């Protein structure tokens, strides 16, 4: 016998909970400047209880050939990958309308 999902009541093979969860997320992708002028892409706003962030971070790192981590409900990737991450998330089943991007505003360095 196959196990039954406690949320939707369907067998585990037919479970649609993660698919529904992907459509309901409010995802924000932004670029931040780290130490020594390094850029990092931060993906936030996903519910870590409904979406497996570790697995998603692993797929993103493999696809983009970069380093990164998933911690505190966020995925951090080394480098500026904003548009590639958005395209990958849409390809993975996340709704395009729920993904927002924020450009980093640069300010001149004070000397």
DRENDO-1510 file (C-alpha; in Angstrom, 1 decimal, always signed):
<recs>
REC; n; res; u; v; w
REC; 1; UNK; +0.0; +0.0; +0.0 .
REC; 2; UNK; +1.2; +3.5; -0.8 .
REC; 3; UNK; +1.1; +6.2; +1.9 .
REC; 4; UNK; -1.5; +8.9; +1.8 .
REC; 5; UNK; -0.7; +12.6; +2.1 .
REC; 6; UNK; -2.0; +14.1; +5.3 .
REC; 7; UNK; -2.8; +17.5; +3.6 .
REC; 8; UNK; -4.6; +16.6; +0.4 .
REC; 9; UNK; -5.6; +13.0; +1.1 .
REC; 10; UNK; -4.2; +11.7; -2.2 .
REC; 11; UNK; -1.5; +8.9; -2.5 .
REC; 12; UNK; +2.0; +10.2; -2.2 .
REC; 13; UNK; +2.6; +9.5; -6.0 .
REC; 14; UNK; -0.3; +11.8; -6.9 .
REC; 15; UNK; +0.1; +14.4; -4.2 .
REC; 16; UNK; -0.4; +18.0; -5.4 .
REC; 17; UNK; +0.5; +19.9; -2.3 .
REC; 18; UNK; +3.8; +21.2; -3.5 .
REC; 19; UNK; +2.4; +22.2; -6.8 .
REC; 20; UNK; -0.3; +24.3; -5.1 .
REC; 21; UNK; +2.2; +25.7; -2.7 .
REC; 22; UNK; +4.4; +26.8; -5.6 .
REC; 23; UNK; +1.6; +28.9; -7.1 .
REC; 24; UNK; +0.8; +30.6; -3.8 .
REC; 25; UNK; +4.4; +31.9; -2.9 .
REC; 26; UNK; +5.3; +35.6; -3.0 .
REC; 27; UNK; +8.9; +35.4; -4.2 .
REC; 28; UNK; +11.3; +38.3; -4.2 .
REC; 29; UNK; +14.7; +38.1; -6.0 .
REC; 30; UNK; +17.2; +40.9; -5.3 .
REC; 31; UNK; +20.9; +41.6; -5.7 .
REC; 32; UNK; +22.9; +42.6; -2.7 .
REC; 33; UNK; +26.5; +43.8; -2.4 .
REC; 34; UNK; +28.6; +41.8; +0.0 .
REC; 35; UNK; +32.1; +42.3; +1.4 .
REC; 36; UNK; +34.8; +43.3; -1.0 .
REC; 37; UNK; +32.3; +44.4; -3.7 .
REC; 38; UNK; +31.1; +40.9; -4.4 .
REC; 39; UNK; +27.5; +40.5; -5.7 .
REC; 40; UNK; +25.0; +38.0; -4.4 .
REC; 41; UNK; +21.5; +37.0; -5.5 .
REC; 42; UNK; +19.0; +36.5; -2.7 .
REC; 43; UNK; +15.7; +34.6; -3.3 .
REC; 44; UNK; +13.3; +35.1; -0.4 .
REC; 45; UNK; +9.6; +34.9; +0.4 .
REC; 46; UNK; +9.2; +31.1; +0.1 .
REC; 47; UNK; +7.6; +29.1; +2.8 .
REC; 48; UNK; +10.3; +26.6; +3.9 .
REC; 49; UNK; +7.6; +24.3; +5.3 .
REC; 50; UNK; +5.9; +23.9; +1.9 .
REC; 51; UNK; +8.9; +24.1; -0.4 .
REC; 52; UNK; +12.1; +22.1; +0.0 .
REC; 53; UNK; +14.6; +25.0; -0.1 .
REC; 54; UNK; +17.7; +22.8; +0.2 .
REC; 55; UNK; +16.7; +20.9; -2.9 .
REC; 56; UNK; +15.8; +24.0; -4.8 .
REC; 57; UNK; +19.1; +25.7; -3.8 .
REC; 58; UNK; +20.9; +22.6; -5.0 .
REC; 59; UNK; +19.2; +22.7; -8.4 .
REC; 60; UNK; +19.8; +26.4; -8.8 .
REC; 61; UNK; +23.5; +26.1; -7.9 .
REC; 62; UNK; +23.9; +23.3; -10.4 .
REC; 63; UNK; +22.0; +25.1; -13.2 .
REC; 64; UNK; +23.9; +28.4; -12.7 .
REC; 65; UNK; +27.3; +26.9; -11.9 .
REC; 66; UNK; +27.8; +29.0; -8.8 .
REC; 67; UNK; +28.1; +28.6; -5.1 .
REC; 68; UNK; +25.4; +29.3; -2.6 .
REC; 69; UNK; +23.4; +28.3; +0.4 .
REC; 70; UNK; +19.9; +28.1; +1.8 .
REC; 71; UNK; +19.4; +29.5; +5.3 .
REC; 72; UNK; +16.8; +31.4; +7.3 .
REC; 73; UNK; +14.2; +30.8; +4.7 .
REC; 74; UNK; +16.3; +32.4; +1.9 .
REC; 75; UNK; +18.5; +31.1; -0.9 .
REC; 76; UNK; +21.7; +33.0; -1.4 .
REC; 77; UNK; +23.7; +32.5; -4.6 .
REC; 78; UNK; +27.1; +33.9; -5.5 .
REC; 79; UNK; +27.0; +36.4; -8.4 .
REC; 80; UNK; +24.4; +38.4; -10.2 .
REC; 81; UNK; +21.9; +35.8; -11.6 .
REC; 82; UNK; +18.5; +37.6; -11.2 .
REC; 83; UNK; +17.0; +37.0; -14.6 .
REC; 84; UNK; +18.3; +33.4; -14.8 .
REC; 85; UNK; +16.9; +32.6; -11.4 .
REC; 86; UNK; +13.5; +34.1; -12.4 .
REC; 87; UNK; +13.4; +32.0; -15.6 .
REC; 88; UNK; +14.4; +28.8; -13.7 .
REC; 89; UNK; +11.7; +29.3; -11.0 .
REC; 90; UNK; +9.1; +29.8; -13.7 .
REC; 91; UNK; +10.4; +26.6; -15.4 .
REC; 92; UNK; +10.0; +24.8; -12.1 .
REC; 93; UNK; +6.3; +25.7; -11.8 .
REC; 94; UNK; +6.3; +28.9; -9.8 .
REC; 95; UNK; +3.8; +31.5; -11.0 .
REC; 96; UNK; +5.4; +34.3; -12.9 .
REC; 97; UNK; +3.0; +36.9; -11.4 .
REC; 98; UNK; +4.2; +36.1; -7.9 .
REC; 99; UNK; +7.9; +36.7; -8.6 .
REC; 100; UNK; +9.2; +40.2; -8.1 .
REC; 101; UNK; +12.7; +41.5; -8.8 .
REC; 102; UNK; +14.5; +44.4; -7.2 .
REC; 103; UNK; +17.4; +46.1; -8.8 .
REC; 104; UNK; +20.1; +47.2; -6.5 .
REC; 105; UNK; +20.6; +51.0; -6.4 .
REC; 106; UNK; +24.2; +51.9; -6.5 .
REC; 107; UNK; +25.5; +54.9; -4.6 .
REC; 108; UNK; +28.8; +56.6; -5.2 .
REC; 109; UNK; +31.6; +55.6; -2.8 .
REC; 110; UNK; +32.4; +58.2; -0.2 .
REC; 111; UNK; +36.1; +58.9; +0.2 .
</recs>
